[in-house]
């Protein structure tokens, strides 16, 4: 099942994001076969990153929680909030 991860950075945490970006990207690469889509959320003026949006294949809600907890960004305390929801693809049609 696909799950959507909406992660919002803590205010003023750009340095935490930058310091952990390489490890975060390596974590995503190690799980690339499970990732449907992913990327940073941008500030309104598009000058900086303020969060993350991922859609990831996980067996169940517990596996989705484990995936989120394993992200180096989460381990570094970057996120103010993380919302995980089951997601169904409608478009583009498979």
N, C-alpha and C positions, 0 to 999 in steps of 0.2 A: 504494500500500500504506500502511496505517496503522502508525505507530510510536508507542510509548509512551516518554515522557521522564520519568524520575524523578530529580529534582534535589534534593539535600540541601544546605542552606546551611551555611557554616562557622559554628562556634560564635561567638556574640557579634557577628554581622555584620548585625544589624538596621539599623544606620545605613547600611550599603552598600545594602541592599535599599531602604530609604526614599529614598536619594539617587538611585537609578536606576529607581524604579518608573514614573515617567511615560514614560521612554524605552522601558522594557520593555513597557508597555501599548500604546504606539504601534507597536512592532514586532509585537506580536500582532495589533493591529488591521489593520496592513498585510498580514498573512497570514491574516486571518480566514476567507477562503474555503477554507483548507486545514485549519483547526482543528476537530476533532470535539468535543473537550472540553478544558478546562483550568482551573486554579485553584491557589491556594496550599495547601500542606500546613500544618496548624496544630499548635501545641504541644499536649501532652496536656490542658492546662487550657484550650485554645482561646483563649489570651490573645495569642498572637503567631504570626507566620508563620515556618516553619522549612524551607521548601522549596517546590517546585513539582511539579505533575503535569500533563502535557500529552499529548494524543493528537492527532497531526498526520499528515495525508496527505503522504507524500514519495515520490518516484519510486523511490528505493532507499536503501540504507544510507549511501552517500556523501552523498546529498542530506539525509538526516536528520542526519548529522554537521555538515553545513554550516549547517542550520537552527539547531542547538544552538549552534554557534560564533558565529552572528550575533546571538544574544540579548544585549541590553545587560547583563543580569545576569551572563552568562558573561564578557563582555568586562571587566566591573568586578571579576571575581574573587570573586563572591559564593559560588559553589558549592564545597563540599568534595568532592562526587562527582556525577556525571551518568551514569545508566544509560539506554541506549537499546536498546529491543527491538522487533522486529516485533510487531504486535498484531492480533488478529482479533476483530471484533465478533460476539458471540453474542446478547446481550440489551442493550437491547430489540431485538426482531426488526425488521429493516428492512421 
